[in-house]
Amino acid sequence: MASTKIADVIVPSVFNPYVVEKSTELSALFESGIIATVGELNVFGQKGGTTVAMPFWKDLTGAEEILSDVVPLGVDKITTGQDIAVLHARGKAWGVNDLAEALSGDDPMAQIAALVGDFWQRRWQTMLINILTGIFASASMAGNIHDISAAAAPDNIISANSVVDAMYKLGDASQRLTAFAMHSAVVAVLVKQGLIDFKEDRDGNPTLPYYMGKRVIQDDGMPVTGGVYTSYLFGAGAIGYADGGAPTPTETDRDSLAGEDILINRRHFVMHPRGIAWIGVATGVSPTNAELAIGTNWNRRYSPKNIRIVQFKHKIV
């Protein structure tokens, strides 16, 4: 009896949107609102190029004037700035002999899509950590950093007071911060301090952690160096996203000599910190994670309080 092959259960035109949906559905970054789809970024794949300029109007400045029947009012102007996002073009291929057969029970396409979707949401989190490392290595982002790690104990340890100080790096815009990304070891400390609340997930299970009303994203990829933990506070939509649509996003192949089925998945997308322009030059078609983590490749364009991200460096013991 012939066995079921990947090509028998994968319909590329159906599979790719399924994977895109699964990737976002599984991602806590999307679910928490940290990443939001941005319309201006959807031009990728339509006009060519690897970057897109996003002009914006700067806020009005200056002070009002005293009215006079002799001296006319001065005339100021409104100015513009320009944010710049970069395209990410990435892909992955999997070769298997028995995966399709093992997954050919209940809705095999859904099972495979879930596995590929899981893969991409993990890679997005790794990419985002590298982007955050890079933007906060830029001198232009100094105003959005709260670092207590060099203070004497216990002032260098995360606490409710130090988190409030980190939030207020944005001043009166601090209420825009809605999510908190941290290492699981930091979550454990806050749980012991009785500062984490657990809310129900979509299945009614109390598994979603919140801190000061902010959704907590746990990721052990968060940087830890010499006992110093780096956590991040985010506002909704701090990271802009758009799916660019690779020309051939999904296809299958077969290595007959090896008896191996191959599933290929390509993604063209934008994942961009709003208000911080990519000014680097990638060595390839799009930047690597290592290039994303270099500070000189980024430059802040929005005012600090309009950048909905705060970096918080601290210890836990």
C-alpha positions as CSV (number, residue, x, y, z in Angstrom):
1,M,0.0,0.0,0.0
2,A,1.4,3.4,-1.0
3,S,2.2,5.7,2.0
4,T,0.9,9.2,2.3
5,K,3.4,11.8,1.3
6,I,3.7,15.5,2.2
7,A,2.8,16.5,-1.4
8,D,-0.5,14.5,-0.9
9,V,-1.6,16.6,2.0
10,I,-0.1,20.0,1.3
11,V,-1.9,22.3,-1.1
12,P,0.5,25.4,-1.3
13,S,-2.2,27.9,-2.0
14,V,-4.2,26.8,1.0
15,F,-1.2,25.9,3.3
16,N,0.6,29.2,3.2
17,P,-2.3,31.4,4.5
18,Y,-2.9,28.7,7.1
19,V,0.7,28.9,8.3
20,V,0.5,32.7,8.4
21,E,-2.7,32.5,10.5
22,K,-1.3,29.8,12.8
23,S,2.0,31.8,13.4
24,T,0.1,34.8,14.6
25,E,-2.4,32.8,16.6
26,L,0.3,31.0,18.5
27,S,2.4,34.1,19.1
28,A,2.1,35.8,22.5
29,L,3.7,38.8,20.9
30,F,0.6,39.2,18.6
31,E,-1.9,38.1,21.2
32,S,-0.6,40.7,23.7
33,G,-0.8,43.5,21.2
34,I,3.0,44.2,21.2
35,I,3.1,43.4,17.5
36,A,0.3,44.9,15.3
37,T,-0.2,44.9,11.6
38,V,0.7,48.2,10.0
39,G,-0.9,49.3,6.7
40,E,2.0,51.4,5.5
41,L,4.2,48.3,5.5
42,N,2.0,46.3,3.1
43,V,3.7,48.0,0.1
44,F,6.5,45.4,0.3
45,G,6.2,42.9,-2.5
46,Q,4.3,45.5,-4.6
47,K,6.9,48.2,-5.4
48,G,10.2,46.3,-5.1
49,G,13.1,47.3,-2.9
50,T,14.2,46.1,0.6
51,T,13.2,49.1,2.6
52,V,10.1,51.3,2.9
53,A,10.1,54.9,4.0
54,M,7.3,55.9,6.4
55,P,7.1,59.7,6.6
56,F,5.3,61.2,9.7
57,W,4.3,64.7,10.9
58,K,6.3,65.9,13.9
59,D,4.4,67.5,16.8
60,L,3.9,71.3,16.8
61,T,6.5,73.2,18.8
62,G,7.1,76.7,20.3
63,A,5.0,78.8,22.6
64,E,1.9,80.8,22.1
65,E,2.2,84.6,21.7
66,I,0.5,87.6,23.3
67,L,-2.0,89.1,20.9
68,S,-1.2,92.7,19.9
69,D,-2.8,95.3,17.7
70,V,0.7,96.4,16.6
71,V,2.8,93.3,16.4
72,P,1.5,90.5,14.1
73,L,1.7,86.8,15.2
74,G,4.8,84.9,14.0
75,V,4.2,82.0,11.7
76,D,5.7,78.6,12.5
77,K,5.7,75.5,10.4
78,I,4.9,71.9,10.8
79,T,7.8,69.6,9.9
80,T,8.1,65.9,8.9
81,G,10.4,63.0,9.9
82,Q,10.9,59.7,8.2
83,D,10.9,56.2,9.7
84,I,12.4,53.4,7.7
85,A,11.6,49.7,7.9
86,V,13.5,46.8,6.3
87,L,12.2,43.7,4.6
88,H,13.1,40.3,6.1
89,A,13.3,37.4,3.6
90,R,13.7,34.1,5.3
91,G,12.9,30.5,4.7
92,K,13.3,26.9,6.0
93,A,13.1,23.5,4.4
94,W,12.4,20.2,6.2
95,G,13.1,16.8,4.8
96,V,11.2,13.8,6.2
97,N,10.5,10.2,5.4
98,D,7.6,9.5,7.8
99,L,6.3,12.9,9.0
100,A,3.3,12.9,6.6
101,E,2.3,9.4,7.4
102,A,2.5,10.1,11.2
103,L,0.4,13.2,10.7
104,S,-2.1,11.8,8.2
105,G,-4.9,11.2,10.7
106,D,-7.1,14.1,11.8
107,D,-6.7,17.0,9.4
108,P,-3.0,16.5,8.5
109,M,-2.7,19.9,6.9
110,A,-3.7,21.6,10.2
111,Q,-1.1,19.5,12.1
112,I,1.7,20.3,9.8
113,A,0.7,24.0,9.7
114,A,0.7,24.1,13.5
115,L,4.3,22.7,13.6
116,V,5.5,25.2,11.0
117,G,3.5,28.0,12.7
118,D,5.2,27.1,16.0
119,F,8.6,27.3,14.3
120,W,8.0,30.8,12.9
121,Q,6.6,32.2,16.1
122,R,9.7,31.0,18.0
123,R,11.9,32.5,15.3
124,W,10.0,35.8,15.5
125,Q,10.7,36.0,19.2
126,T,14.4,35.4,18.6
127,M,14.5,38.0,15.9
128,L,12.7,40.5,18.1
129,I,15.2,40.1,20.9
130,N,18.0,40.8,18.4
131,I,16.2,43.9,17.1
132,L,15.7,45.1,20.7
133,T,19.4,44.5,21.4
134,G,20.3,46.6,18.4
135,I,18.0,49.5,18.9
136,F,19.0,49.9,22.5
137,A,22.7,49.8,21.6
138,S,22.0,52.9,19.5
139,A,23.0,56.1,21.3
140,S,19.8,57.7,20.2
141,M,17.8,55.4,22.5
142,A,19.4,56.4,25.8
143,G,16.3,58.1,27.0
144,N,14.3,54.9,26.9
145,I,16.7,52.9,29.1
146,H,16.3,52.3,32.9
147,D,19.4,50.5,34.3
148,I,19.6,49.8,38.0
149,S,22.0,46.9,37.7
150,A,25.0,48.8,39.0
151,A,23.3,50.0,42.1
152,A,24.1,48.5,45.5
153,A,21.8,45.7,46.7
154,P,18.9,45.7,47.2
155,D,18.4,48.7,44.9
156,N,19.6,46.8,41.9
157,I,16.9,44.1,42.3
158,I,13.6,44.3,40.4
159,S,10.7,45.5,42.5
160,A,7.4,47.2,42.2
161,N,9.1,50.6,42.8
162,S,11.8,50.0,40.2
163,V,9.3,48.9,37.6
164,V,7.3,52.1,38.2
165,D,10.6,54.1,37.6
166,A,11.1,52.2,34.4
167,M,7.6,52.9,33.2
168,Y,8.0,56.6,33.9
169,K,10.9,56.9,31.5
170,L,8.1,57.8,29.2
171,G,6.7,60.4,31.5
172,D,3.0,61.1,30.9
173,A,3.0,58.6,28.1
174,S,3.7,55.7,30.6
175,Q,0.1,54.6,30.6
176,R,0.6,53.5,27.0
177,L,2.8,50.6,28.2
178,T,0.7,47.4,28.2
179,A,3.0,44.4,28.1
180,F,6.2,43.3,29.9
181,A,8.7,40.8,28.3
182,M,11.1,39.1,30.7
183,H,13.1,35.9,31.4
184,S,11.2,33.1,33.3
185,A,13.6,33.5,36.2
186,V,12.4,37.1,36.6
187,V,8.8,35.9,36.4
188,A,9.6,33.4,39.2
189,V,10.9,36.2,41.4
190,L,7.8,38.3,40.9
191,V,5.5,35.3,41.5
192,K,7.3,34.8,44.9
193,Q,6.8,38.5,45.7
194,G,3.1,38.0,45.0
195,L,3.1,40.5,42.2
196,I,1.9,38.3,39.3
197,D,-1.8,37.7,38.7
198,F,-2.9,34.9,36.4
199,K,-5.9,35.4,34.1
200,E,-7.8,32.9,32.1
201,D,-6.7,31.9,28.6
202,R,-9.1,31.3,25.7
203,D,-9.8,27.8,27.2
204,G,-10.7,29.2,30.6
205,N,-7.4,28.1,32.3
206,P,-5.7,30.7,34.6
207,T,-2.4,30.5,32.8
208,L,-1.8,34.1,31.4
209,P,0.5,36.1,33.7
210,Y,-0.1,39.8,34.3
211,Y,2.0,42.3,36.2
212,M,0.5,45.7,37.2
213,G,-2.2,45.0,34.6
214,K,0.4,44.3,31.9
215,R,0.6,41.1,30.0
216,V,3.8,39.2,30.8
217,I,5.6,37.5,28.0
218,Q,8.1,34.9,29.2
219,D,11.1,34.1,27.0
220,D,14.3,32.6,28.2
221,G,16.0,34.1,25.2
222,M,15.9,37.5,27.1
223,P,19.5,38.6,27.7
224,V,21.2,37.6,30.9
225,T,24.8,38.7,31.4
226,G,26.7,38.4,34.7
227,G,23.5,38.2,36.7
228,V,22.0,41.3,34.9
229,Y,18.7,40.6,33.4
230,T,17.3,42.7,30.5
231,S,13.5,43.1,30.4
232,Y,11.3,45.2,28.2
233,L,8.1,47.2,28.6
234,F,6.0,47.6,25.5
235,G,3.0,49.7,24.4
236,A,0.4,48.3,22.1
237,G,1.6,48.2,18.5
238,A,5.2,49.1,19.5
239,I,6.3,46.6,16.8
240,G,4.8,47.0,13.3
241,Y,4.3,43.9,11.2
242,A,3.2,43.1,7.6
243,D,3.4,39.9,5.6
244,G,5.0,40.7,2.3
245,G,4.0,37.5,0.5
246,A,7.0,35.6,-0.9
247,P,6.6,34.8,-4.7
248,T,6.7,31.1,-3.9
249,P,5.9,30.8,-0.2
250,T,5.3,27.1,0.0
251,E,6.3,24.2,-2.2
252,T,7.1,20.5,-1.9
253,D,9.8,18.4,-3.5
254,R,11.1,14.8,-3.3
255,D,14.5,13.3,-3.2
256,S,13.7,10.0,-4.8
257,L,17.2,8.5,-4.2
258,A,17.0,9.3,-0.5
259,G,13.3,8.4,-0.3
260,E,12.8,11.8,1.3
261,D,9.9,14.3,1.0
262,I,10.8,18.0,1.4
263,L,8.6,20.8,2.6
264,I,9.9,24.3,1.8
265,N,8.4,27.4,3.5
266,R,9.5,31.0,2.7
267,R,8.5,34.2,4.4
268,H,8.8,37.8,3.3
269,F,7.7,40.1,6.2
270,V,8.4,43.2,8.1
271,M,8.9,43.4,11.8
272,H,9.7,46.9,12.7
273,P,10.1,48.9,15.9
274,R,7.9,52.0,15.3
275,G,9.8,55.2,15.2
276,I,13.3,53.7,15.0
277,A,14.7,53.7,11.5
278,W,16.8,51.0,10.0
279,I,19.9,52.8,8.6
280,G,22.1,49.8,8.1
281,V,23.2,48.0,5.0
282,A,22.7,44.2,5.1
283,T,25.4,42.0,3.7
284,G,22.7,39.8,2.0
285,V,19.2,40.4,0.6
286,S,18.0,41.1,4.2
287,P,19.7,41.6,7.5
288,T,20.8,38.6,9.7
289,N,19.9,38.5,13.4
290,A,23.5,39.5,14.1
291,E,23.2,42.6,11.9
292,L,19.9,43.5,13.6
293,A,21.7,43.4,16.9
294,I,24.2,46.2,15.9
295,G,23.4,49.6,17.4
296,T,24.8,51.6,14.5
297,N,22.3,50.1,12.2
298,W,19.4,51.9,13.9
299,N,18.5,55.5,14.7
300,R,15.6,56.9,16.6
301,R,13.2,59.2,14.7
302,Y,10.2,59.6,17.0
303,S,10.6,61.6,20.3
304,P,11.5,59.2,23.2
305,K,8.1,59.2,24.8
306,N,6.5,58.2,21.5
307,I,8.7,55.1,21.3
308,R,6.5,52.6,23.0
309,I,9.4,50.5,24.4
310,V,11.5,50.8,27.5
311,Q,14.6,48.7,28.3
312,F,14.9,47.7,31.9
313,K,18.2,46.2,33.3
314,H,18.2,44.8,36.7
315,K,19.2,41.9,38.9
316,I,17.0,39.3,40.7
317,V,19.2,38.5,43.7
